[in-house]
Amino acid sequence: MKLDVDVLRYLSKEDFRVLTAVEMGMRNHEIVPSELVDRIASLKHGGTYKVLKNLLKHKLVHHDSSKYDGFRLTYLGYDFLAIKTMVNRGVFASVGRQIGVGKESDIFEVATEDGTILAMKLHRLGRVSFRAVKSKRDYLRHRRSYSWLYLSRLAALKEFAFMKALEDNGFPVPNALDCNRHCVVMSLVQGYPLVQVKELQNPEMVFETIIGLVVRLAEHGLIHCDFNEFNIMIDDDEKVTIIDFPQMVSVSHHNAQMYFDRDVECIYKFFGKRFNLSFEEQADHSEVAEEDAEESSRPSFSSINKTAGFLDKELAASGFTRKDQANMDQFIEEGSNEGILSDDEENASNLTEVIVRDTDALHLTEQPEQIQEGERAGKEETGQRVEASSHEPETQDGSEEREECEEEDANDVELVKCLNKQRRRAIAAAHGGRKALASRNSYKDKGGRSSHNSKIQKQLSGW
């Protein structure tokens, strides 16, 4: 959806209050009921419905009445909430043109009150070009249900944290200024993407600088995972800047070596094709011995010593969590393996409690009433099976009979469901639950034979 900020100046406080109410309702609802939006917004004299009509006209919310009457935020409405928060904080004062489009984000120019140009990145997960989030990212982790807005918020928080940490450690990255919802504001890089550059004065020096950045990241415990010509900026002085960080993982990740080799291969392939650089090494790297690989100019994952820092532990990057680090520190202090399993269980239970209590996000959770009903139904089914099994005689092949009984019970449950469905249909037809086609259009009859018959039936019923 195209970002049109002209509408933003005409929105009132009530409009943003209702937008915030819809956002709060989406914590536990995919489609927020209209009554819930009205209770959260608590506007006087039913003003919520009038505001919702105005927001719907500007496509800031989406109306859905398939199951019940409700609303949900669109990406444009989520953009307006983030931009309004940034403006209130004084981060920027105006929004300019769009300068970049990616598979999962849009980038715009913004300006401060003194005229400084910044970059605003809006994450937009769920596009047609990038929807395989479960297989490509680890944002969900323990969650089964989710919304695209919540995943975009997680991606923005992750990128902001990585950018801040890399800047503090001297990496050439943009200066991260602020983050809210799915929006990240950073300094504008005065350069061009490397994919748009056709000639370089010193391509060998730029190549060595970029490969050195890949190695430095690995020494600090991180792997970029998308280190290619599209995410490398270069200015007129051939100064390199790295961008795009949500997909970074730890060197302890089970696929860390594959990601590292892929980043290195992308740089070698691009400079070999674009700038005709020749690299003195064998074509098949899988057959090279370990000693030859160490002497080769191409960096290898096994030869990297993680001594520069532990950013993956500080940022809880994918592949290495803070719980694992706490367990390792405790093991080193105690000098024994005793108590580690119990600590793991306690840490896991604490983490689950924190996850359950963390509702400051736009994710979907199961309703407690549905959970209780499912537990009651499960208990009733298990109780019936126990009573049925207690009356059966015991034989020598008890395990085989139990398996057969379980299969028969499953088949019986399916048969009972089918029979109950057919019985409901028969009862509905008998009680006139399904009206005939003629009765639906009876008001259109203008004195024909059917109207004459209906009059006779009424007279007979009156007698």
LINDAMO-V907400 format. One line per field, one symbol per residue. ss: DSSP state (H for helix, E for strand, - for the rest). phi: phi as a letter, one per 20 degrees, with the letter a starting at -180 (. if undefined). burial: + if it has 9 or more other ideal C-beta (glycine too) atoms within 8 Angstrom, else -. A space follows every 10 residues. Layout:
ss->???
phi->???
burial->???
This chain:
ss->----HHHHHH --HHHHHHHH HHHHH----- -EEHHHHHHH H--HHHHHHH HHHHHHH--- EEEE-----E EEE-HHHHHH HHHHHHHHH- ---EEEEEEE E---EEEEEE E-----EEEE EEE---E--E --HHHH---- -------HHH HHHHHHHHHH HHHHHHHH-- --E--EEEEE --EEEEE--- -EEHHH---- --HHHHHHHH HHHHHHHHH- -EE-----HH HEEE-----E EE------EE -----HHHHH HHHHHHHHHH HHHH------ ----HHH--H HHHHH----- ---------- HHHH---E-- -HHHHHHHHH HHHH-----H HHHHHHHHHH HHHHHHH--- -------HHH HHHHHHHHHH HHHHHHHHHH -------HHH HHHHHHHHHH HHHHHHHHHH HHHHHHHHHH ------HHHH -HHH----HH HHHHHHHHHH HH-
phi->.fedeffffe eeffffffgf fffffffccf deffffffff fleelmffff fffffffeme cceccfdbfb cbfeffffff fffffffffn fbdbddeeda ccfcacccec cefenfecdd ddfcfofffb ceffeecdff leeddacfff ffffffffff ffffffffen efcfefdbbb lddcdbfefe acfffeeecc fcffffffff fffffffffe nccfmbebfe dcdcefemee cecmcfefce feffdfffff ffffffffff ffefdledde affeefefff fffffffffd ffeededfrc ffffelffob dfffffffff ffffmbefnf ffffffffff fffffffede aeddcfffff ffffffffff ffffffffff eefecfefff ffffffffff ffffffffff ffffffffff emfdffffff dffefdneff ffffffffff fff
burial->--+---++-- ---+++++++ +++-+++-+- ++++-+++-+ +-+---+++- ++-+++--++ ++-+-----+ ++++++++++ +++++++--- ++--+--+-- ---+++++++ ++-----+++ +++++++--+ --+---+-++ -----+++++ ++++++++++ +++++++-+- +-++-+-++- ++++++-++- +-++--+--- --+--++-++ +-++++++++ +++++-+++- +++++--+-+ ++++++++++ +-+--+--++ ++++-+++-+ ++-+--+--- ----+--+-- --+--+-+++ +--+-+---- +++-+-+-++ --+-+++--+ +--------+ --++--++-- ++-------- +++------- +--------- +---+--++- ---------- ++--+---+- --+------- ------+++- ---------- -+--+----+ ++-+------ ---
